[in-house]
């Protein structure tokens, strides 16, 4: 695909900078649109990096490809409202997993390897 076509697509799609899963769209800087790579990542932490013990309020920012590849998990997350820009509460579980709590939805518990693939911003 030519850069002209890519630029037109970006314009038609209203200048997106992230995928529906919150991940940065690569190559936008080369087209002269979008932020520098990593510019928005400074405040992000993986669920596995949150302190253990008490609940932590966060905003979901990115569901990485590792999570996207598990259809059952991505469906459970979506059904529970765990999508980019959702505010949730998380609690670390024994064994390194994480439970995500959203009022009005069923809690979702992620094993460590999947919790590692969810990036959030502390509130």
N, CA, C and O atoms as a GROMACS GRO file, in nm:
protein
  492
    1UNK      N    1   0.085  -0.116   0.000
    1UNK     CA    2   0.000   0.000   0.000
    1UNK      C    3   0.090   0.123   0.000
    1UNK      O    4   0.189   0.128   0.073
    2UNK      N    5   0.057   0.221  -0.081
    2UNK     CA    6   0.140   0.342  -0.089
    2UNK      C    7   0.116   0.433   0.031
    2UNK      O    8   0.014   0.422   0.099
    3UNK      N    9   0.210   0.522   0.055
    3UNK     CA   10   0.194   0.618   0.165
    3UNK      C   11   0.076   0.710   0.140
    3UNK      O   12   0.010   0.752   0.236
    4UNK      N   13   0.048   0.744   0.014
    4UNK     CA   14  -0.069   0.828  -0.016
    4UNK      C   15  -0.198   0.759   0.027
    4UNK      O   16  -0.286   0.821   0.086
    5UNK      N   17  -0.208   0.630  -0.002
    5UNK     CA   18  -0.327   0.554   0.038
    5UNK      C   19  -0.334   0.546   0.190
    5UNK      O   20  -0.441   0.561   0.248
    6UNK      N   21  -0.220   0.523   0.255
    6UNK     CA   22  -0.218   0.519   0.401
    6UNK      C   23  -0.264   0.651   0.461
    6UNK      O   24  -0.342   0.653   0.556
    7UNK      N   25  -0.216   0.763   0.407
    7UNK     CA   26  -0.257   0.895   0.457
    7UNK      C   27  -0.408   0.916   0.439
    7UNK      O   28  -0.474   0.969   0.528
    8UNK      N   29  -0.461   0.875   0.324
    8UNK     CA   30  -0.605   0.889   0.300
    8UNK      C   31  -0.685   0.803   0.397
    8UNK      O   32  -0.789   0.846   0.447
    9UNK      N   33  -0.637   0.682   0.423
    9UNK     CA   34  -0.706   0.596   0.519
    9UNK      C   35  -0.708   0.659   0.658
    9UNK      O   36  -0.811   0.658   0.725
   10UNK      N   37  -0.595   0.713   0.700
   10UNK     CA   38  -0.589   0.778   0.831
   10UNK      C   39  -0.691   0.892   0.836
   10UNK      O   40  -0.761   0.907   0.937
   11UNK      N   41  -0.700   0.970   0.731
   11UNK     CA   42  -0.795   1.082   0.727
   11UNK      C   43  -0.939   1.032   0.730
   11UNK      O   44  -1.022   1.084   0.805
   12UNK      N   45  -0.970   0.932   0.647
   12UNK     CA   46  -1.106   0.877   0.641
   12UNK      C   47  -1.147   0.818   0.777
   12UNK      O   48  -1.263   0.828   0.816
   13UNK      N   49  -1.052   0.759   0.847
   13UNK     CA   50  -1.079   0.697   0.977
   13UNK      C   51  -1.071   0.796   1.093
   13UNK      O   52  -1.073   0.756   1.209
   14UNK      N   53  -1.061   0.925   1.063
   14UNK     CA   54  -1.060   1.031   1.164
   14UNK      C   55  -0.935   1.029   1.251
   14UNK      O   56  -0.941   1.047   1.373
   15UNK      N   57  -0.820   1.006   1.188
   15UNK     CA   58  -0.690   1.017   1.252
   15UNK      C   59  -0.672   0.929   1.377
   15UNK      O   60  -0.634   0.980   1.482
   16UNK      N   61  -0.697   0.799   1.367
   16UNK     CA   62  -0.677   0.714   1.485
   16UNK      C   63  -0.529   0.702   1.518
   16UNK      O   64  -0.444   0.704   1.428
   17UNK      N   65  -0.498   0.691   1.645
   17UNK     CA   66  -0.359   0.670   1.687
   17UNK      C   67  -0.342   0.535   1.756
   17UNK      O   68  -0.230   0.489   1.777
   18UNK      N   69  -0.455   0.471   1.791
   18UNK     CA   70  -0.449   0.340   1.856
   18UNK      C   71  -0.549   0.245   1.790
   18UNK      O   72  -0.646   0.287   1.727
   19UNK      N   73  -0.522   0.117   1.808
   19UNK     CA   74  -0.613   0.013   1.761
   19UNK      C   75  -0.734   0.008   1.855
   19UNK      O   76  -0.732   0.074   1.959
   20UNK      N   77  -0.838  -0.068   1.822
   20UNK     CA   78  -0.951  -0.083   1.914
   20UNK      C   79  -0.910  -0.144   2.048
   20UNK      O   80  -0.985  -0.136   2.146
   21UNK      N   81  -0.792  -0.206   2.054
   21UNK     CA   82  -0.743  -0.265   2.178
   21UNK      C   83  -0.652  -0.170   2.255
   21UNK      O   84  -0.594  -0.208   2.357
   22UNK      N   85  -0.637  -0.045   2.206
   22UNK     CA   86  -0.558   0.056   2.274
   22UNK      C   87  -0.411   0.057   2.239
   22UNK      O   88  -0.336   0.137   2.295
   23UNK      N   89  -0.368  -0.028   2.149
   23UNK     CA   90  -0.226  -0.035   2.113
   23UNK      C   91  -0.193   0.069   2.006
   23UNK      O   92  -0.273   0.092   1.915
   24UNK      N   93  -0.076   0.131   2.016
   24UNK     CA   94  -0.037   0.231   1.916
   24UNK      C   95  -0.032   0.172   1.776
   24UNK      O   96   0.013   0.059   1.757
   25UNK      N   97  -0.080   0.247   1.679
   25UNK     CA   98  -0.074   0.204   1.539
   25UNK      C   99   0.066   0.239   1.487
   25UNK      O  100   0.104   0.355   1.486
   26UNK      N  101   0.142   0.137   1.444
   26UNK     CA  102   0.278   0.165   1.398
   26UNK      C  103   0.280   0.240   1.265
   26UNK      O  104   0.189   0.227   1.184
   27UNK      N  105   0.385   0.318   1.246
   27UNK     CA  106   0.407   0.384   1.118
   27UNK      C  107   0.343   0.520   1.102
   27UNK      O  108   0.360   0.583   0.997
   28UNK      N  109   0.268   0.568   1.201
   28UNK     CA  110   0.201   0.698   1.185
   28UNK      C  111   0.300   0.814   1.182
   28UNK      O  112   0.277   0.911   1.110
   29UNK      N  113   0.408   0.804   1.257
   29UNK     CA  114   0.507   0.912   1.259
   29UNK      C  115   0.566   0.931   1.120
   29UNK      O  116   0.589   1.044   1.076
   30UNK      N  117   0.592   0.819   1.052
   30UNK     CA  118   0.648   0.827   0.917
   30UNK      C  119   0.552   0.894   0.819
   30UNK      O  120   0.595   0.948   0.717
   31UNK      N  121   0.423   0.890   0.850
   31UNK     CA  122   0.323   0.956   0.766
   31UNK      C  123   0.299   1.101   0.807
   31UNK      O  124   0.223   1.173   0.742
   32UNK      N  125   0.365   1.143   0.914
   32UNK     CA  126   0.349   1.280   0.961
   32UNK      C  127   0.228   1.299   1.050
   32UNK      O  128   0.184   1.413   1.071
   33UNK      N  129   0.173   1.191   1.101
   33UNK     CA  130   0.058   1.200   1.193
   33UNK      C  131   0.087   1.113   1.315
   33UNK      O  132   0.164   1.018   1.308
   34UNK      N  133   0.024   1.146   1.425
   34UNK     CA  134   0.039   1.064   1.545
   34UNK      C  135   0.157   1.104   1.630
   34UNK      O  136   0.247   1.175   1.585
   35UNK      N  137   0.156   1.058   1.755
   35UNK     CA  138   0.263   1.090   1.849
   35UNK      C  139   0.388   1.007   1.823
   35UNK      O  140   0.384   0.906   1.753
   36UNK      N  141   0.498   1.052   1.880
   36UNK     CA  142   0.623   0.975   1.872
   36UNK      C  143   0.602   0.842   1.944
   36UNK      O  144   0.529   0.836   2.043
   37UNK      N  145   0.664   0.735   1.896
   37UNK     CA  146   0.650   0.605   1.963
   37UNK      C  147   0.692   0.613   2.109
   37UNK      O  148   0.796   0.670   2.142
   38UNK      N  149   0.610   0.556   2.195
   38UNK     CA  150   0.641   0.553   2.337
   38UNK      C  151   0.601   0.678   2.413
   38UNK      O  152   0.614   0.682   2.535
   39UNK      N  153   0.554   0.781   2.343
   39UNK     CA  154   0.521   0.907   2.410
   39UNK      C  155   0.412   0.890   2.514
   39UNK      O  156   0.416   0.954   2.619
   40UNK      N  157   0.315   0.803   2.487
   40UNK     CA  158   0.204   0.785   2.580
   40UNK      C  159   0.226   0.669   2.678
   40UNK      O  160   0.143   0.645   2.765
   41UNK      N  161   0.336   0.598   2.664
   41UNK     CA  162   0.361   0.480   2.747
   41UNK      C  163   0.421   0.511   2.883
   41UNK      O  164   0.426   0.422   2.969
   42UNK      N  165   0.466   0.632   2.905
   42UNK     CA  166   0.540   0.666   3.027
   42UNK      C  167   0.460   0.636   3.154
   42UNK      O  168   0.519   0.595   3.255
   43UNK      N  169   0.329   0.656   3.152
   43UNK     CA  170   0.248   0.637   3.272
   43UNK      C  171   0.185   0.498   3.281
   43UNK      O  172   0.110   0.470   3.374
   44UNK      N  173   0.215   0.412   3.185
   44UNK     CA  174   0.152   0.280   3.183
   44UNK      C  175   0.231   0.178   3.263
   44UNK      O  176   0.355   0.178   3.264
   45UNK      N  177   0.157   0.090   3.331
   45UNK     CA  178   0.218  -0.023   3.402
   45UNK      C  179   0.139  -0.149   3.365
   45UNK      O  180   0.022  -0.141   3.329
   46UNK      N  181   0.204  -0.261   3.374
   46UNK     CA  182   0.135  -0.389   3.352
   46UNK      C  183   0.061  -0.425   3.481
   46UNK      O  184   0.103  -0.386   3.590
   47UNK      N  185  -0.049  -0.497   3.468
   47UNK     CA  186  -0.124  -0.537   3.587
   47UNK      C  187  -0.035  -0.609   3.688
   47UNK      O  188  -0.055  -0.596   3.808
   48UNK      N  189   0.061  -0.685   3.640
   48UNK     CA  190   0.150  -0.759   3.729
   48UNK      C  191   0.247  -0.670   3.805
   48UNK      O  192   0.312  -0.716   3.899
   49UNK      N  193   0.257  -0.544   3.767
   49UNK     CA  194   0.348  -0.450   3.835
   49UNK      C  195   0.279  -0.372   3.946
   49UNK      O  196   0.344  -0.295   4.017
   50UNK      N  197   0.149  -0.390   3.962
   50UNK     CA  198   0.076  -0.318   4.065
   50UNK      C  199   0.107  -0.377   4.202
   50UNK      O  200   0.135  -0.496   4.212
   51UNK      N  201   0.102  -0.295   4.307
   51UNK     CA  202   0.134  -0.346   4.440
   51UNK      C  203   0.030  -0.447   4.489
   51UNK      O  204  -0.089  -0.433   4.464
   52UNK      N  205   0.079  -0.547   4.559
   52UNK     CA  206  -0.010  -0.648   4.616
   52UNK      C  207  -0.073  -0.593   4.744
   52UNK      O  208  -0.020  -0.501   4.806
   53UNK      N  209  -0.183  -0.651   4.782
   53UNK     CA  210  -0.244  -0.615   4.909
   53UNK      C  211  -0.380  -0.552   4.895
   53UNK      O  212  -0.482  -0.619   4.909
   54UNK      N  213  -0.383  -0.424   4.867
   54UNK     CA  214  -0.511  -0.354   4.862
   54UNK      C  215  -0.554  -0.329   4.717
   54UNK      O  216  -0.471  -0.330   4.626
   55UNK      N  217  -0.685  -0.308   4.698
   55UNK     CA  218  -0.735  -0.279   4.562
   55UNK      C  219  -0.674  -0.150   4.507
   55UNK      O  220  -0.647  -0.055   4.581
   56UNK      N  221  -0.654  -0.148   4.376
   56UNK     CA  222  -0.596  -0.031   4.309
   56UNK      C  223  -0.689   0.010   4.196
   56UNK      O  224  -0.728  -0.073   4.114
   57UNK      N  225  -0.726   0.139   4.191
   57UNK     CA  226  -0.809   0.192   4.082
   57UNK      C  227  -0.719   0.226   3.964
   57UNK      O  228  -0.617   0.293   3.980
   58UNK      N  229  -0.758   0.179   3.846
   58UNK     CA  230  -0.679   0.202   3.725
   58UNK      C  231  -0.772   0.227   3.607
   58UNK      O  232  -0.892   0.201   3.614
   59UNK      N  233  -0.714   0.279   3.500
   59UNK     CA  234  -0.784   0.290   3.372
   59UNK      C  235  -0.713   0.196   3.275
   59UNK      O  236  -0.591   0.204   3.258
   60UNK      N  237  -0.789   0.107   3.213
   60UNK     CA  238  -0.732   0.014   3.115
   60UNK      C  239  -0.689   0.094   2.994
   60UNK      O  240  -0.766   0.175   2.942
   61UNK      N  241  -0.566   0.073   2.948
   61UNK     CA  242  -0.516   0.146   2.831
   61UNK      C  243  -0.486   0.054   2.713
   61UNK      O  244  -0.515   0.089   2.598
   62UNK      N  245  -0.427  -0.063   2.739
   62UNK     CA  246  -0.388  -0.150   2.628
   62UNK      C  247  -0.411  -0.297   2.661
   62UNK      O  248  -0.378  -0.344   2.771
   63UNK      N  249  -0.468  -0.369   2.566
   63UNK     CA  250  -0.479  -0.514   2.572
   63UNK      C  251  -0.386  -0.564   2.461
   63UNK      O  252  -0.420  -0.555   2.343
   64UNK      N  253  -0.271  -0.616   2.499
   64UNK     CA  254  -0.169  -0.650   2.400
   64UNK      C  255  -0.208  -0.774   2.319
   64UNK      O  256  -0.307  -0.841   2.349
   65UNK      N  257  -0.129  -0.803   2.217
   65UNK     CA  258  -0.159  -0.913   2.125
   65UNK      C  259  -0.168  -1.048   2.196
   65UNK      O  260  -0.242  -1.136   2.151
   66UNK      N  261  -0.096  -1.065   2.304
   66UNK     CA  262  -0.102  -1.191   2.380
   66UNK      C  263  -0.245  -1.215   2.430
   66UNK      O  264  -0.296  -1.327   2.421
   67UNK      N  265  -0.309  -1.112   2.481
   67UNK     CA  266  -0.448  -1.122   2.527
   67UNK      C  267  -0.542  -1.137   2.407
   67UNK      O  268  -0.635  -1.218   2.411
   68UNK      N  269  -0.518  -1.061   2.302
   68UNK     CA  270  -0.605  -1.066   2.184
   68UNK      C  271  -0.608  -1.204   2.121
   68UNK      O  272  -0.708  -1.242   2.060
   69UNK      N  273  -0.501  -1.280   2.134
   69UNK     CA  274  -0.493  -1.412   2.074
   69UNK      C  275  -0.574  -1.519   2.146
   69UNK      O  276  -0.593  -1.628   2.093
   70UNK      N  277  -0.623  -1.487   2.266
   70UNK     CA  278  -0.705  -1.582   2.342
   70UNK      C  279  -0.851  -1.538   2.329
   70UNK      O  280  -0.898  -1.452   2.402
   71UNK      N  281  -0.922  -1.599   2.234
   71UNK     CA  282  -1.059  -1.557   2.202
   71UNK      C  283  -1.151  -1.563   2.323
   71UNK      O  284  -1.230  -1.472   2.345
   72UNK      N  285  -1.142  -1.670   2.402
   72UNK     CA  286  -1.228  -1.682   2.520
   72UNK      C  287  -1.200  -1.570   2.619
   72UNK      O  288  -1.293  -1.510   2.674
   73UNK      N  289  -1.073  -1.541   2.642
   73UNK     CA  290  -1.037  -1.436   2.737
   73UNK      C  291  -1.079  -1.299   2.687
   73UNK      O  292  -1.138  -1.222   2.763
   74UNK      N  293  -1.051  -1.267   2.562
   74UNK     CA  294  -1.087  -1.134   2.512
   74UNK      C  295  -1.238  -1.116   2.514
   74UNK      O  296  -1.286  -1.004   2.535
   75UNK      N  297  -1.313  -1.223   2.492
   75UNK     CA  298  -1.460  -1.216   2.500
   75UNK      C  299  -1.504  -1.191   2.644
   75UNK      O  300  -1.591  -1.108   2.667
   76UNK      N  301  -1.445  -1.263   2.740
   76UNK     CA  302  -1.480  -1.241   2.882
   76UNK      C  303  -1.447  -1.098   2.924
   76UNK      O  304  -1.526  -1.035   2.995
   77UNK      N  305  -1.331  -1.048   2.882
   77UNK     CA  306  -1.294  -0.911   2.917
   77UNK      C  307  -1.393  -0.811   2.858
   77UNK      O  308  -1.438  -0.720   2.928
   78UNK      N  309  -1.426  -0.827   2.731
   78UNK     CA  310  -1.520  -0.736   2.666
   78UNK      C  311  -1.656  -0.742   2.734
   78UNK      O  312  -1.716  -0.638   2.763
   79UNK      N  313  -1.706  -0.863   2.761
   79UNK     CA  314  -1.836  -0.878   2.826
   79UNK      C  315  -1.839  -0.817   2.966
   79UNK      O  316  -1.943  -0.771   3.011
   80UNK      N  317  -1.724  -0.816   3.033
   80UNK     CA  318  -1.714  -0.757   3.167
   80UNK      C  319  -1.687  -0.607   3.163
   80UNK      O  320  -1.681  -0.543   3.268
   81UNK      N  321  -1.670  -0.551   3.043
   81UNK     CA  322  -1.644  -0.408   3.032
   81UNK      C  323  -1.498  -0.371   3.047
   81UNK      O  324  -1.465  -0.253   3.065
   82UNK      N  325  -1.409  -0.469   3.041
   82UNK     CA  326  -1.265  -0.443   3.052
   82UNK      C  327  -1.213  -0.415   2.911
   82UNK      O  328  -1.165  -0.504   2.841
   83UNK      N  329  -1.224  -0.289   2.873
   83UNK     CA  330  -1.185  -0.242   2.740
   83UNK      C  331  -1.102  -0.115   2.758
   83UNK      O  332  -1.106  -0.055   2.865
   84UNK      N  333  -1.028  -0.073   2.656
   84UNK     CA  334  -0.950   0.050   2.671
   84UNK      C  335  -1.037   0.167   2.717
   84UNK      O  336  -1.148   0.188   2.668
   85UNK      N  337  -0.983   0.243   2.811
   85UNK     CA  338  -1.042   0.361   2.873
   85UNK      C  339  -1.145   0.329   2.981
   85UNK      O  340  -1.207   0.421   3.034
   86UNK      N  341  -1.165   0.200   3.013
   86UNK     CA  342  -1.256   0.164   3.123
   86UNK      C  343  -1.183   0.181   3.256
   86UNK      O  344  -1.066   0.145   3.270
   87UNK      N  345  -1.255   0.236   3.352
   87UNK     CA  346  -1.199   0.248   3.488
   87UNK      C  347  -1.240   0.123   3.565
   87UNK      O  348  -1.358   0.089   3.572
   88UNK      N  349  -1.141   0.056   3.622
   88UNK     CA  350  -1.165  -0.069   3.694
   88UNK      C  351  -1.084  -0.068   3.824
   88UNK      O  352  -0.997   0.016   3.844
   89UNK      N  353  -1.116  -0.162   3.910
   89UNK     CA  354  -1.037  -0.185   4.030
   89UNK      C  355  -0.972  -0.322   4.017
   89UNK      O  356  -1.037  -0.418   3.974
   90UNK      N  357  -0.846  -0.331   4.053
   90UNK     CA  358  -0.776  -0.458   4.043
   90UNK      C  359  -0.716  -0.497   4.178
   90UNK      O  360  -0.675  -0.413   4.257
   91UNK      N  361  -0.714  -0.628   4.200
   91UNK     CA  362  -0.654  -0.683   4.321
   91UNK      C  363  -0.563  -0.798   4.281
   91UNK      O  364  -0.600  -0.882   4.200
   92UNK      N  365  -0.444  -0.801   4.339
   92UNK     CA  366  -0.352  -0.910   4.312
   92UNK      C  367  -0.398  -1.033   4.388
   92UNK      O  368  -0.442  -1.024   4.502
   93UNK      N  369  -0.388  -1.150   4.323
   93UNK     CA  370  -0.429  -1.275   4.386
   93UNK      C  371  -0.306  -1.355   4.425
   93UNK      O  372  -0.198  -1.333   4.370
   94UNK      N  373  -0.320  -1.448   4.520
   94UNK     CA  374  -0.206  -1.535   4.552
   94UNK      C  375  -0.160  -1.608   4.426
   94UNK      O  376  -0.243  -1.658   4.350
   95UNK      N  377  -0.033  -1.614   4.404
   95UNK     CA  378   0.020  -1.679   4.284
   95UNK      C  379   0.049  -1.583   4.172
   95UNK      O  380   0.094  -1.625   4.065
   96UNK      N  381   0.025  -1.453   4.194
   96UNK     CA  382   0.062  -1.353   4.094
   96UNK      C  383  -0.043  -1.316   3.994
   96UNK      O  384  -0.018  -1.234   3.906
   97UNK      N  385  -0.162  -1.375   4.005
   97UNK     CA  386  -0.270  -1.336   3.915
   97UNK      C  387  -0.334  -1.206   3.961
   97UNK      O  388  -0.294  -1.148   4.062
   98UNK      N  389  -0.432  -1.161   3.885
   98UNK     CA  390  -0.500  -1.036   3.916
   98UNK      C  391  -0.649  -1.054   3.894
   98UNK      O  392  -0.692  -1.113   3.794
   99UNK      N  393  -0.729  -1.003   3.988
   99UNK     CA  394  -0.874  -1.001   3.970
   99UNK      C  395  -0.916  -0.859   3.936
   99UNK      O  396  -0.879  -0.764   4.004
  100UNK      N  397  -0.993  -0.847   3.828
  100UNK     CA  398  -1.043  -0.717   3.782
  100UNK      C  399  -1.188  -0.706   3.824
  100UNK      O  400  -1.269  -0.795   3.797
  101UNK      N  401  -1.221  -0.595   3.891
  101UNK     CA  402  -1.355  -0.573   3.944
  101UNK      C  403  -1.416  -0.451   3.878
  101UNK      O  404  -1.358  -0.342   3.879
  102UNK      N  405  -1.535  -0.470   3.819
  102UNK     CA  406  -1.612  -0.359   3.764
  102UNK      C  407  -1.753  -0.372   3.820
  102UNK      O  408  -1.818  -0.475   3.800
  103UNK      N  409  -1.803  -0.269   3.891
  103UNK     CA  410  -1.938  -0.278   3.946
  103UNK      C  411  -2.041  -0.311   3.838
  103UNK      O  412  -2.038  -0.254   3.728
  104UNK      N  413  -2.131  -0.403   3.870
  104UNK     CA  414  -2.236  -0.440   3.775
  104UNK      C  415  -2.195  -0.548   3.676
  104UNK      O  416  -2.275  -0.588   3.593
  105UNK      N  417  -2.071  -0.594   3.685
  105UNK     CA  418  -2.020  -0.699   3.595
  105UNK      C  419  -1.958  -0.810   3.678
  105UNK      O  420  -1.925  -0.792   3.795
  106UNK      N  421  -1.943  -0.925   3.615
  106UNK     CA  422  -1.875  -1.036   3.680
  106UNK      C  423  -1.725  -1.007   3.686
  106UNK      O  424  -1.667  -0.958   3.589
  107UNK      N  425  -1.663  -1.038   3.801
  107UNK     CA  426  -1.518  -1.020   3.814
  107UNK      C  427  -1.446  -1.111   3.715
  107UNK      O  428  -1.495  -1.218   3.680
  108UNK      N  429  -1.330  -1.066   3.670
  108UNK     CA  430  -1.247  -1.146   3.580
  108UNK      C  431  -1.111  -1.165   3.647
  108UNK      O  432  -1.044  -1.068   3.682
  109UNK      N  433  -1.072  -1.291   3.665
  109UNK     CA  434  -0.941  -1.321   3.722
  109UNK      C  435  -0.848  -1.367   3.610
  109UNK      O  436  -0.880  -1.457   3.533
  110UNK      N  437  -0.733  -1.302   3.604
  110UNK     CA  438  -0.633  -1.333   3.502
  110UNK      C  439  -0.513  -1.400   3.565
  110UNK      O  440  -0.466  -1.357   3.670
  111UNK      N  441  -0.462  -1.507   3.502
  111UNK     CA  442  -0.335  -1.563   3.551
  111UNK      C  443  -0.222  -1.464   3.522
  111UNK      O  444  -0.238  -1.374   3.440
  112UNK      N  445  -0.110  -1.483   3.589
  112UNK     CA  446   0.003  -1.391   3.576
  112UNK      C  447   0.041  -1.364   3.431
  112UNK      O  448   0.064  -1.250   3.393
  113UNK      N  449   0.048  -1.470   3.348
  113UNK     CA  450   0.095  -1.451   3.210
  113UNK      C  451  -0.001  -1.367   3.127
  113UNK      O  452   0.042  -1.303   3.031
  114UNK      N  453  -0.128  -1.364   3.161
  114UNK     CA  454  -0.223  -1.278   3.089
  114UNK      C  455  -0.230  -1.140   3.154
  114UNK      O  456  -0.244  -1.039   3.084
  115UNK      N  457  -0.221  -1.133   3.286
  115UNK     CA  458  -0.222  -1.004   3.355
  115UNK      C  459  -0.103  -0.920   3.310
  115UNK      O  460  -0.111  -0.797   3.304
  116UNK      N  461   0.007  -0.986   3.278
  116UNK     CA  462   0.127  -0.917   3.230
  116UNK      C  463   0.102  -0.846   3.097
  116UNK      O  464   0.171  -0.751   3.063
  117UNK      N  465   0.002  -0.893   3.022
  117UNK     CA  466  -0.025  -0.841   2.887
  117UNK      C  467  -0.132  -0.732   2.886
  117UNK      O  468  -0.177  -0.691   2.779
  118UNK      N  469  -0.174  -0.686   3.004
  118UNK     CA  470  -0.272  -0.578   3.013
  118UNK      C  471  -0.201  -0.457   3.074
  118UNK      O  472  -0.148  -0.464   3.185
  119UNK      N  473  -0.202  -0.346   3.000
  119UNK     CA  474  -0.137  -0.224   3.048
  119UNK      C  475  -0.243  -0.124   3.094
  119UNK      O  476  -0.345  -0.104   3.029
  120UNK      N  477  -0.215  -0.063   3.209
  120UNK     CA  478  -0.311   0.028   3.272
  120UNK      C  479  -0.240   0.155   3.318
  120UNK      O  480  -0.117   0.163   3.320
  121UNK      N  481  -0.321   0.252   3.354
  121UNK     CA  482  -0.271   0.376   3.413
  121UNK      C  483  -0.336   0.391   3.549
  121UNK      O  484  -0.458   0.382   3.561
  122UNK      N  485  -0.256   0.414   3.653
  122UNK     CA  486  -0.312   0.432   3.787
  122UNK      C  487  -0.394   0.560   3.792
  122UNK      O  488  -0.359   0.660   3.728
  123UNK      N  489  -0.503   0.554   3.868
  123UNK     CA  490  -0.590   0.672   3.881
  123UNK      C  491  -0.546   0.752   4.001
  123UNK      O  492  -0.605   0.856   4.031
   0.00000   0.00000   0.00000
